[in-house]
Amino acid sequence: CFIIAFIAAPPVDIDGIREPVAGSLIYGNNIISGAVVPSSNAIGLHFYPIWEAASLDEWLYNGGPYQLVIFHFLTGVFCYLGREWELSYRLGMRPWICLAFSAPVAAATAVFLIYPIGQGSFSDGMPLGISGTFNFMIVFQAEHNILMHPFHMLGV
Protein backbone atom coordinates (compact mmCIF):
# COMPACT_ATOMS: atom_id res chain seq x y z
CA CYS A 1 0.00 0.00 0.00
CA PHE A 2 2.90 2.38 0.78
CA ILE A 3 4.47 1.88 -2.64
CA ILE A 4 1.15 2.38 -4.44
CA ALA A 5 0.42 5.53 -2.41
CA PHE A 6 3.97 6.83 -2.94
CA ILE A 7 3.70 6.36 -6.68
CA ALA A 8 0.07 7.12 -7.51
CA ALA A 9 -1.91 8.73 -4.66
CA PRO A 10 -3.73 11.92 -5.67
CA PRO A 11 -3.11 15.21 -3.82
CA VAL A 12 -4.37 15.36 -0.22
CA ASP A 13 -6.18 18.25 1.45
CA ILE A 14 -3.86 18.15 4.48
CA ASP A 15 -4.94 21.45 6.08
CA GLY A 16 -8.66 21.03 5.43
CA ILE A 17 -8.80 24.27 3.43
CA ARG A 18 -9.37 22.75 -0.03
CA GLU A 19 -5.76 23.33 -1.08
CA PRO A 20 -4.43 19.83 -1.83
CA VAL A 21 -0.77 18.88 -1.42
CA ALA A 22 0.66 16.47 -4.00
CA GLY A 23 3.10 13.91 -2.66
CA SER A 24 3.18 11.09 -5.18
CA LEU A 25 5.55 10.51 -8.07
CA ILE A 26 2.82 10.75 -10.71
CA TYR A 27 2.01 14.30 -9.62
CA GLY A 28 5.50 15.66 -10.33
CA ASN A 29 7.56 14.64 -7.31
CA ASN A 30 10.82 12.71 -7.42
CA ILE A 31 12.21 10.13 -4.99
CA ILE A 32 13.54 12.88 -2.69
CA SER A 33 10.47 15.15 -2.65
CA GLY A 34 7.81 12.44 -2.83
CA ALA A 35 5.85 11.38 0.25
CA VAL A 36 2.68 9.77 1.50
CA VAL A 37 0.98 12.91 2.81
CA PRO A 38 -0.78 12.74 6.22
CA SER A 39 -4.56 12.71 6.42
CA SER A 40 -6.65 15.86 6.29
CA ASN A 41 -7.04 18.17 9.25
CA ALA A 42 -10.80 17.88 8.69
CA ILE A 43 -10.58 14.20 9.71
CA GLY A 44 -8.85 15.08 12.99
CA LEU A 45 -8.21 12.04 15.18
CA HIS A 46 -10.99 9.93 13.72
CA PHE A 47 -10.18 6.50 12.38
CA TYR A 48 -10.82 6.79 8.64
CA PRO A 49 -11.11 3.37 6.96
CA ILE A 50 -12.06 2.99 3.31
CA TRP A 51 -15.65 1.96 4.10
CA GLU A 52 -16.31 5.18 6.07
CA ALA A 53 -15.82 7.42 3.03
CA ALA A 54 -18.59 8.08 0.53
CA SER A 55 -16.27 7.13 -2.32
CA LEU A 56 -12.71 6.00 -2.96
CA ASP A 57 -11.92 9.45 -4.37
CA GLU A 58 -13.02 11.10 -1.11
CA TRP A 59 -10.93 8.64 0.91
CA LEU A 60 -7.86 9.37 -1.21
CA TYR A 61 -8.49 13.15 -1.12
CA ASN A 62 -8.66 13.13 2.69
CA GLY A 63 -5.43 11.15 3.06
CA GLY A 64 -6.79 7.72 3.89
CA PRO A 65 -3.68 5.85 2.66
CA TYR A 66 -1.57 7.55 5.35
CA GLN A 67 -3.67 6.13 8.18
CA LEU A 68 -3.79 2.73 6.48
CA VAL A 69 0.01 2.58 6.15
CA ILE A 70 0.76 3.96 9.63
CA PHE A 71 -1.66 1.74 11.54
CA HIS A 72 -0.52 -1.38 9.70
CA PHE A 73 3.12 -0.41 10.24
CA LEU A 74 2.66 0.14 13.98
CA THR A 75 0.62 -3.06 14.36
CA GLY A 76 3.30 -5.05 12.53
CA VAL A 77 6.13 -3.59 14.59
CA PHE A 78 4.32 -4.20 17.89
CA CYS A 79 3.60 -7.79 16.85
CA TYR A 80 7.27 -8.22 15.90
CA LEU A 81 8.31 -7.05 19.38
CA GLY A 82 5.85 -9.45 20.96
CA ARG A 83 7.20 -12.28 18.84
CA GLU A 84 10.74 -11.32 19.77
CA TRP A 85 9.85 -11.48 23.46
CA GLU A 86 8.11 -14.82 22.95
CA LEU A 87 11.15 -16.32 21.20
CA SER A 88 13.55 -15.12 23.89
CA TYR A 89 11.22 -16.52 26.57
CA ARG A 90 10.91 -19.91 24.87
CA LEU A 91 14.67 -20.14 24.34
CA GLY A 92 15.27 -19.43 28.02
CA MET A 93 16.85 -16.04 27.36
CA ARG A 94 16.22 -12.81 29.19
CA PRO A 95 13.83 -10.41 27.44
CA TRP A 96 16.44 -7.62 27.10
CA ILE A 97 16.75 -8.12 23.34
CA CYS A 98 13.13 -7.07 22.98
CA LEU A 99 13.75 -4.12 25.28
CA ALA A 100 16.77 -3.03 23.24
CA PHE A 101 14.83 -3.11 19.99
CA SER A 102 11.93 -1.22 21.54
CA ALA A 103 13.76 2.15 21.45
CA PRO A 104 13.22 2.76 17.70
CA VAL A 105 9.68 1.46 18.08
CA ALA A 106 9.05 4.00 20.83
CA ALA A 107 10.43 6.78 18.62
CA ALA A 108 8.24 5.74 15.67
CA THR A 109 5.19 5.48 17.94
CA ALA A 110 5.89 8.95 19.31
CA VAL A 111 6.17 10.51 15.87
CA PHE A 112 3.34 8.65 14.13
CA LEU A 113 0.80 8.23 16.95
CA ILE A 114 1.49 10.11 20.21
CA TYR A 115 2.43 13.50 18.74
CA PRO A 116 -0.59 13.67 16.38
CA ILE A 117 -2.90 12.69 19.24
CA GLY A 118 -1.38 15.44 21.37
CA GLN A 119 -1.81 17.97 18.56
CA GLY A 120 -5.39 16.89 17.91
CA SER A 121 -5.07 15.71 14.31
CA PHE A 122 -3.28 13.07 12.29
CA SER A 123 -2.46 15.83 9.80
CA ASP A 124 0.37 16.76 12.20
CA GLY A 125 2.00 13.35 11.78
CA MET A 126 5.29 12.92 9.96
CA PRO A 127 4.94 12.50 6.18
CA LEU A 128 6.34 9.25 4.81
CA GLY A 129 9.13 10.56 2.60
CA ILE A 130 12.62 12.05 2.72
CA SER A 131 11.87 15.77 2.34
CA GLY A 132 8.71 15.43 4.39
CA THR A 133 10.70 13.91 7.26
CA PHE A 134 13.25 16.74 7.20
CA ASN A 135 10.50 19.35 6.99
CA PHE A 136 8.72 17.70 9.94
CA MET A 137 11.91 17.85 12.02
CA ILE A 138 12.49 21.54 11.19
CA VAL A 139 8.87 22.48 11.99
CA PHE A 140 8.98 20.40 15.19
CA GLN A 141 12.11 22.25 16.33
CA ALA A 142 10.64 25.64 15.37
CA GLU A 143 7.38 25.02 17.23
CA HIS A 144 8.63 23.20 20.33
CA ASN A 145 12.37 24.04 20.66
CA ILE A 146 13.09 20.37 21.31
CA LEU A 147 16.88 20.82 21.27
CA MET A 148 16.73 22.77 24.54
CA HIS A 149 14.57 20.19 26.33
CA PRO A 150 16.43 18.69 29.31
CA PHE A 151 15.55 15.10 28.39
CA HIS A 152 16.83 15.64 24.86
CA MET A 153 20.05 17.09 26.26
CA LEU A 154 20.46 14.09 28.57
CA GLY A 155 19.89 11.71 25.68
CA VAL A 156 22.49 13.41 23.51
C-alpha positions as a printed NumPy array, in Angstrom:
array([[  0.   ,   0.   ,   0.   ],
       [  2.905,   2.379,   0.78 ],
       [  4.469,   1.877,  -2.644],
       [  1.151,   2.376,  -4.443],
       [  0.417,   5.528,  -2.406],
       [  3.97 ,   6.828,  -2.935],
       [  3.702,   6.364,  -6.685],
       [  0.073,   7.12 ,  -7.509],
       [ -1.91 ,   8.733,  -4.66 ],
       [ -3.733,  11.923,  -5.665],
       [ -3.109,  15.212,  -3.822],
       [ -4.367,  15.358,  -0.216],
       [ -6.178,  18.255,   1.454],
       [ -3.864,  18.146,   4.485],
       [ -4.941,  21.446,   6.082],
       [ -8.658,  21.029,   5.434],
       [ -8.796,  24.274,   3.427],
       [ -9.368,  22.752,  -0.033],
       [ -5.756,  23.326,  -1.083],
       [ -4.431,  19.829,  -1.83 ],
       [ -0.771,  18.879,  -1.419],
       [  0.656,  16.47 ,  -3.997],
       [  3.098,  13.913,  -2.66 ],
       [  3.183,  11.085,  -5.183],
       [  5.552,  10.511,  -8.073],
       [  2.816,  10.746, -10.712],
       [  2.013,  14.299,  -9.623],
       [  5.498,  15.657, -10.327],
       [  7.562,  14.642,  -7.312],
       [ 10.821,  12.707,  -7.419],
       [ 12.208,  10.129,  -4.99 ],
       [ 13.536,  12.875,  -2.688],
       [ 10.47 ,  15.154,  -2.65 ],
       [  7.809,  12.438,  -2.828],
       [  5.849,  11.382,   0.255],
       [  2.68 ,   9.771,   1.496],
       [  0.982,  12.906,   2.808],
       [ -0.78 ,  12.741,   6.216],
       [ -4.561,  12.71 ,   6.416],
       [ -6.647,  15.859,   6.287],
       [ -7.039,  18.169,   9.247],
       [-10.8  ,  17.885,   8.688],
       [-10.584,  14.2  ,   9.71 ],
       [ -8.851,  15.075,  12.987],
       [ -8.211,  12.044,  15.185],
       [-10.99 ,   9.935,  13.725],
       [-10.185,   6.502,  12.376],
       [-10.818,   6.785,   8.636],
       [-11.11 ,   3.37 ,   6.959],
       [-12.055,   2.987,   3.309],
       [-15.649,   1.965,   4.097],
       [-16.313,   5.182,   6.067],
       [-15.819,   7.418,   3.029],
       [-18.593,   8.08 ,   0.529],
       [-16.27 ,   7.127,  -2.322],
       [-12.715,   6.001,  -2.961],
       [-11.918,   9.45 ,  -4.373],
       [-13.016,  11.097,  -1.107],
       [-10.927,   8.641,   0.911],
       [ -7.861,   9.373,  -1.213],
       [ -8.487,  13.151,  -1.12 ],
       [ -8.659,  13.135,   2.687],
       [ -5.428,  11.145,   3.058],
       [ -6.789,   7.717,   3.889],
       [ -3.68 ,   5.847,   2.662],
       [ -1.569,   7.547,   5.347],
       [ -3.67 ,   6.133,   8.182],
       [ -3.788,   2.735,   6.484],
       [  0.006,   2.582,   6.148],
       [  0.756,   3.964,   9.627],
       [ -1.662,   1.738,  11.537],
       [ -0.522,  -1.381,   9.698],
       [  3.121,  -0.413,  10.242],
       [  2.659,   0.136,  13.982],
       [  0.618,  -3.057,  14.357],
       [  3.295,  -5.046,  12.532],
       [  6.129,  -3.592,  14.588],
       [  4.316,  -4.204,  17.888],
       [  3.597,  -7.793,  16.845],
       [  7.269,  -8.218,  15.903],
       [  8.309,  -7.046,  19.376],
       [  5.855,  -9.452,  20.958],
       [  7.198, -12.284,  18.839],
       [ 10.743, -11.325,  19.772],
       [  9.848, -11.479,  23.463],
       [  8.113, -14.824,  22.95 ],
       [ 11.147, -16.321,  21.204],
       [ 13.546, -15.122,  23.891],
       [ 11.223, -16.521,  26.57 ],
       [ 10.909, -19.906,  24.867],
       [ 14.67 , -20.143,  24.34 ],
       [ 15.271, -19.429,  28.018],
       [ 16.85 , -16.039,  27.363],
       [ 16.224, -12.813,  29.194],
       [ 13.83 , -10.406,  27.439],
       [ 16.438,  -7.621,  27.101],
       [ 16.746,  -8.119,  23.341],
       [ 13.126,  -7.071,  22.977],
       [ 13.751,  -4.123,  25.283],
       [ 16.774,  -3.029,  23.24 ],
       [ 14.829,  -3.11 ,  19.986],
       [ 11.927,  -1.225,  21.535],
       [ 13.759,   2.153,  21.447],
       [ 13.222,   2.761,  17.697],
       [  9.676,   1.456,  18.08 ],
       [  9.051,   4.003,  20.832],
       [ 10.434,   6.777,  18.615],
       [  8.239,   5.743,  15.673],
       [  5.192,   5.479,  17.936],
       [  5.886,   8.949,  19.312],
       [  6.169,  10.513,  15.866],
       [  3.341,   8.646,  14.134],
       [  0.8  ,   8.231,  16.947],
       [  1.491,  10.105,  20.208],
       [  2.431,  13.502,  18.743],
       [ -0.587,  13.667,  16.378],
       [ -2.903,  12.693,  19.245],
       [ -1.378,  15.44 ,  21.371],
       [ -1.81 ,  17.97 ,  18.562],
       [ -5.392,  16.891,  17.907],
       [ -5.074,  15.715,  14.307],
       [ -3.277,  13.073,  12.292],
       [ -2.457,  15.833,   9.796],
       [  0.372,  16.759,  12.196],
       [  2.004,  13.345,  11.784],
       [  5.288,  12.924,   9.965],
       [  4.942,  12.504,   6.181],
       [  6.336,   9.255,   4.812],
       [  9.126,  10.562,   2.601],
       [ 12.623,  12.048,   2.717],
       [ 11.87 ,  15.768,   2.337],
       [  8.71 ,  15.426,   4.391],
       [ 10.703,  13.915,   7.256],
       [ 13.249,  16.744,   7.202],
       [ 10.5  ,  19.352,   6.99 ],
       [  8.722,  17.7  ,   9.938],
       [ 11.914,  17.852,  12.024],
       [ 12.49 ,  21.536,  11.193],
       [  8.875,  22.48 ,  11.993],
       [  8.976,  20.4  ,  15.191],
       [ 12.113,  22.248,  16.327],
       [ 10.645,  25.638,  15.372],
       [  7.38 ,  25.024,  17.233],
       [  8.63 ,  23.203,  20.332],
       [ 12.373,  24.038,  20.66 ],
       [ 13.091,  20.368,  21.312],
       [ 16.876,  20.818,  21.269],
       [ 16.733,  22.767,  24.541],
       [ 14.574,  20.19 ,  26.329],
       [ 16.434,  18.692,  29.308],
       [ 15.546,  15.098,  28.388],
       [ 16.826,  15.642,  24.858],
       [ 20.049,  17.088,  26.258],
       [ 20.46 ,  14.09 ,  28.572],
       [ 19.893,  11.713,  25.683],
       [ 22.485,  13.409,  23.513]])
